[in-house]
Every structure is written in C-alpha cells, then in structure tokens.
Amino acid sequence: MKGYAVQRTGPCRYELREFTEESPLPDDAVEGPALASAVSPGTELASYGKPVDPAAPRGSGTGYAMVFRVARAGAASGFTPGDVVFAPTGSRSWVRCDSRNLREEWKVPAGVAPADAALARLAGVSWSTLTTTLARPPDRVAVTGLGIVGNLAAQIFAASGYQVLACDPVAGRRELLARRGIEVCKRLPLKDSPWAGATDLVVECSGHEAAALDACRLVRKGGEVVLVGVPWEKRTELSAFDILNTVFMRYVRLRSGWEWEVPGTPTEFGRGSIQANIAAAIAWFGSGRLSSAGLFRRVDPRDCDAVYRELKEQPGGMLTAVFDWTMLENKR
C-alpha cells in the first residue's frame, strides 16, 4: 500500500512525501484511509525553523490527531471494517495502528464530522485542568490566550456550568467566543471588576509571562492559576520576583497545566483519563455543547508548507488547520 505523509523536511519546510507499507497486517492492528487530521499549532510550530534530525532521512512526522476509516481489521483488533475512529497518530493518507493504542470509546458516531473528532484531541488538553481543578461550578473561571486550545477551554468550562471570562488581545479571537455567549475582554480586568480578586481559576493558554502575572493578580486569595500554554520563548523582561511575590502574598496555587497529569486510561482509584476526555469531547461536538464553527480551515495536504507558514507568520489569523485527506482523491 502506498500513501503520503506530511513531513517536516527542513527548517521552515514541509512536504507531502510518499511512503510504502508492505508488511502484512498484524492480528492486533487496523488500517485504512485517513479522513481528517488536526494541526496542533503550539506543539508542531515549536520546531518550525529548526533543523531536522539527519537520522530521520524522510524528515520528521507531523501531527497526533487523526480520524480514519477502518478498511482492514486484524482478527484480534476488536474493530470492524467501516468503523470511523480517532487515533493519536500523525498526518498521513493511510493509517495503520496497533489496536492497543485505540479505544472503543474513540469510534466516531455518524453525526460527528471527522474534523471535529480530530479537534477533540486539542479539547483534551485543557480537559485535564477541568478534571484536576479545585474550582467547582458556578465558580468564576478566566481563560487567557484564545488560540485553538484556549477557545476550546473556554467552551468546555462554560458548558460545565462555570462563569467564564475569555481574554485575548486579538479582536477576531474574542469574537469567536462572544458568538457563543461567553463574556470576553482584551486584557484581564485587574481593577473595578467583579472578576478582580474574585476569580477562582485562570486557565492560562497563551504561554506569555505577562498573562501569567496578570492571572496571579486576578485570582482570589487561594485561587488557582494553571499554565496550560507552553512558554516556548521569552517574551518580556519581567522579573521572576514579580510573579513570585504575587504568588506568595496572594496565596496563589500556581501549577503546570500538563495534560498528562491525568492517566492515559482509567485507573481503579484515579479521577479521569486522557481516554475519557477525548471520548467526551467527541460526544460534545456531536451534541453541540462544543462547536468548531470558525475555529479552523479545511486544507489540502498538498498545501502543507503554506499552511504551516501561515500559522507561524500570521498568529492572529486562523486558529488551526485540519488536513482533509479526501482532497487527495481530487486531481488539480
């Protein structure tokens, strides 16, 4: 079987490259054509501009949020041909997965678009914070940084019964959530606001030091600030003292928003799992509790280089892209 994969082939360079899968399908594996794969801008663009490992002659693979249709299923896989399944694998036209890396709960219902099911992986990033936070509805929750992860975080907390304030300096990003009935602002209101000193949780999704400091200043005493956005690079000249002093004086619970704080699969005495979070996000897209309207652009995998360049160079533009692998069937 021949297929195509989106590969990072050099600094600031992405290509659609052919691969061949010739080995027989194991009994515990499934394979089939890709339908949609979502780009994770934060993680994937962190390597933009960096050299490719020479030990990987075909370049670096991209993506980890795929939806495909099972065409062939091993006898011990637990899946059947025709199943549409979410898989935490890369962007490629033909998918082969060990069924141990898939879940029955990740089968995509007929009413859920493949693109939405792929975005469920990005919704799961902040769902771990929902699982672990001390805040409970109807507590006040602010979300800073309204890229794709922040937008979905604001929707998730609002749908869970919290009072939500969504914050981003980019007007277009604020408007996407305002349409959903979520209160928005350009910058966290640190004075003369019912949110000042009364916010229970800030989900910081921008990775910006100034946003993290504002978050620590906004929460009530004993409130939580969860750093979901990765600080990939230094953006300000703020001193660590500014944050440390605020954390100490205001009794702030400042912690990482690392999504893998919850286990990958359910445990006997644990609370929540990555598996359950992704399954729930798929279901919520189907029921309308989550909406992808305006959050992504459907793109042809053959345009991958231009897509990554736009995401990198125009951070105020589209929140993310979803590769539509059915487009490869159409000749240009």
VEXFI-431141 format. One record per residue (C-alpha): x, y, z. Coordinates in steps of 0.1 Angstrom, whole numbers, padded with zeros to 4 digits, always signed. Example, Ala and Ser with C-alpha at 12.3 -4.5 7.8 and 13.67 -1.06 7.14 Angstrom:
2
+0123-0045+0078 +0137-0011+0071 
# end
This chain:
332
+0000+0000+0000 +0014+0034-0010 +0004+0066+0009 +0015+0101+0016 +0026+0117+0048 +0031+0154+0058 +0068+0156+0067 +0090+0184+0081 +0119+0182+0058 +0140+0211+0069 +0139+0245+0087 +0106+0262+0078 +0099+0234+0052 +0071+0209+0050 +0064+0184+0022 +0039+0157+0013 +0061+0126+0008 +0052+0092-0004 +0057+0061+0017 +0050+0024+0012 +0035-0001+0037 +0043-0036+0026 +0043-0057+0057 +0012-0079+0065 -0014-0065+0089 -0009-0080+0124 -0039-0096+0141 -0040-0068+0167 -0038-0039+0142 -0062-0020+0119 -0056+0002+0089 -0075+0024+0065 -0077+0057+0047 -0073+0089+0066 -0102+0113+0067 -0090+0143+0087 -0060+0153+0109 -0058+0184+0130 -0027+0206+0134 -0016+0214+0169 -0001+0249+0164 +0017+0252+0197 +0034+0218+0197 +0041+0215+0160 +0053+0250+0154 +0077+0248+0183 +0101+0231+0159 +0095+0255+0130 +0127+0269+0117 +0148+0242+0134 +0170+0217+0116 +0156+0182+0110 +0174+0152+0127 +0197+0138+0100 +0189+0103+0114 +0154+0107+0100 +0161+0108+0063 +0124+0111+0054 +0120+0141+0077 +0101+0145+0109 +0065+0133+0111 +0037+0158+0120 +0005+0157+0139 -0011+0134+0166 -0048+0139+0160 -0062+0117+0132 -0095+0103+0122 -0096+0074+0097 -0120+0048+0084 -0110+0012+0091 -0106-0008+0058 -0089-0039+0072 -0090-0051+0108 -0069-0079+0124 -0089-0108+0139 -0079-0097+0174 -0082-0060+0170 -0118-0055+0183 -0127-0033+0153 -0145-0039+0121 -0142-0025+0085 -0163+0007+0082 -0156+0019+0117 -0146+0056+0118 -0120+0060+0146 -0100+0087+0163 -0063+0078+0165 -0034+0097+0182 -0012+0093+0152 +0004+0115+0126 -0008+0132+0094 -0008+0106+0066 -0031+0094+0040 -0031+0057+0051 -0032+0049+0087 -0020+0017+0104 -0025+0014+0142 -0019-0012+0169 -0054-0016+0183 -0039-0013+0218 -0034+0024+0210 -0070+0028+0201 -0102+0028+0222 -0137+0015+0217 -0149+0049+0230 -0130+0067+0202 -0153+0053+0175 -0168+0084+0159 -0206+0085+0157 -0223+0091+0123 -0234+0126+0134 -0199+0139+0142 -0177+0154+0114 -0143+0138+0111 -0127+0173+0115 -0145+0178+0148 -0134+0144+0161 -0098+0152+0152 -0101+0185+0172 -0113+0165+0202 -0076+0158+0208 -0070+0195+0213 -0100+0199+0235 -0085+0172+0257 -0055+0195+0265 -0075+0217+0289 -0099+0190+0299 -0072+0177+0323 -0074+0210+0341 -0111+0206+0344 -0105+0172+0359 -0079+0183+0385 -0090+0218+0395 -0104+0227+0429 -0129+0251+0414 -0164+0238+0411 -0194+0253+0392 -0206+0280+0393 -0171+0294+0402 -0155+0321+0381 -0130+0309+0355 -0109+0331+0332 -0092+0318+0301 -0063+0338+0287 -0050+0332+0252 -0077+0322+0228 -0059+0301+0202 -0075+0268+0194 -0067+0253+0229 -0079+0284+0247 -0111+0287+0227 -0120+0251+0234 -0111+0255+0271 -0135+0285+0274 -0162+0264+0257 -0156+0234+0279 -0157+0253+0312 -0188+0273+0301 -0206+0241+0291 -0197+0226+0325 -0216+0253+0344 -0188+0278+0353 -0189+0315+0349 -0163+0321+0321 -0144+0352+0310 -0123+0347+0279 -0093+0371+0272 -0071+0378+0242 -0057+0410+0226 -0069+0398+0191 -0104+0410+0184 -0112+0383+0160 -0104+0356+0185 -0126+0373+0211 -0155+0375+0186 -0155+0337+0181 -0164+0332+0217 -0187+0362+0220 -0208+0345+0194 -0212+0316+0218 -0225+0339+0245 -0192+0338+0265 -0180+0371+0281 -0148+0384+0265 -0122+0411+0272 -0089+0423+0257 -0070+0420+0290 -0078+0407+0324 -0097+0433+0344 -0075+0437+0374 -0094+0467+0388 -0131+0478+0391 -0145+0445+0380 -0165+0417+0397 -0137+0394+0385 -0109+0412+0403 -0099+0393+0434 -0129+0370+0430 -0118+0346+0402 -0113+0310+0414 -0093+0298+0384 -0073+0312+0355 -0065+0288+0327 -0035+0305+0311 -0032+0292+0275 -0010+0319+0258 +0024+0309+0273 +0030+0347+0279 +0047+0358+0311 +0026+0390+0313 -0006+0370+0311 +0006+0346+0338 +0014+0376+0361 -0020+0392+0354 -0036+0358+0362 -0019+0357+0396 -0031+0392+0403 -0067+0385+0393 -0075+0354+0413 -0089+0354+0448 -0067+0346+0476 -0061+0308+0474 -0072+0308+0438 -0056+0287+0411 -0035+0296+0380 -0029+0267+0357 -0002+0272+0330 -0016+0253+0300 +0001+0273+0274 +0038+0263+0270 +0063+0293+0273 +0083+0283+0243 +0102+0315+0243 +0109+0346+0265 +0086+0374+0255 +0091+0401+0282 +0117+0415+0306 +0095+0407+0336 +0114+0396+0367 +0106+0363+0384 +0102+0384+0415 +0071+0400+0401 +0054+0366+0398 +0069+0350+0430 +0059+0380+0452 +0024+0379+0439 +0021+0342+0443 +0033+0344+0479 +0013+0374+0490 -0019+0363+0474 -0016+0326+0484 -0019+0317+0447 -0019+0280+0437 +0003+0283+0406 +0008+0250+0388 +0016+0234+0355 -0013+0225+0331 +0005+0194+0318 -0024+0174+0303 -0007+0141+0312 -0012+0148+0349 -0042+0125+0345 -0036+0089+0334 -0039+0078+0298 -0065+0052+0307 -0089+0049+0336 -0074+0036+0369 -0092+0020+0398 -0089+0049+0423 -0079+0077+0399 -0100+0105+0387 -0104+0110+0349 -0082+0099+0320 -0070+0111+0286 -0091+0083+0270 -0123+0095+0286 -0116+0132+0280 -0112+0127+0242 -0142+0105+0241 -0163+0131+0259 -0151+0158+0236 -0161+0138+0205 -0196+0134+0221 -0198+0171+0230 -0191+0181+0194 -0219+0157+0184 -0244+0172+0208 -0235+0208+0202 -0220+0215+0236 -0188+0222+0217 -0186+0240+0184 -0158+0242+0158 -0175+0269+0138 -0149+0294+0127 -0121+0277+0145 -0102+0260+0117 -0096+0260+0080 -0101+0228+0060 -0070+0224+0038 -0055+0202+0012 -0025+0182+0025 -0006+0191-0007 -0006+0227+0006 +0011+0217+0039 +0041+0240+0035 +0019+0271+0030 -0004+0261+0058 +0024+0258+0084 +0040+0290+0072 +0007+0309+0076 +0001+0295+0111 +0036+0306+0121 +0037+0340+0104 +0001+0351+0110 -0007+0342+0146 -0038+0364+0145 -0052+0345+0115 -0067+0311+0115 -0066+0293+0149 -0056+0260+0133 -0059+0239+0101 -0074+0204+0095 -0060+0184+0066 -0088+0169+0046 -0073+0137+0032 -0102+0131+0009 -0090+0160-0012 -0061+0139-0024 -0087+0119-0044 -0093+0150-0065 -0069+0160-0092 -0058+0196-0096 
# end
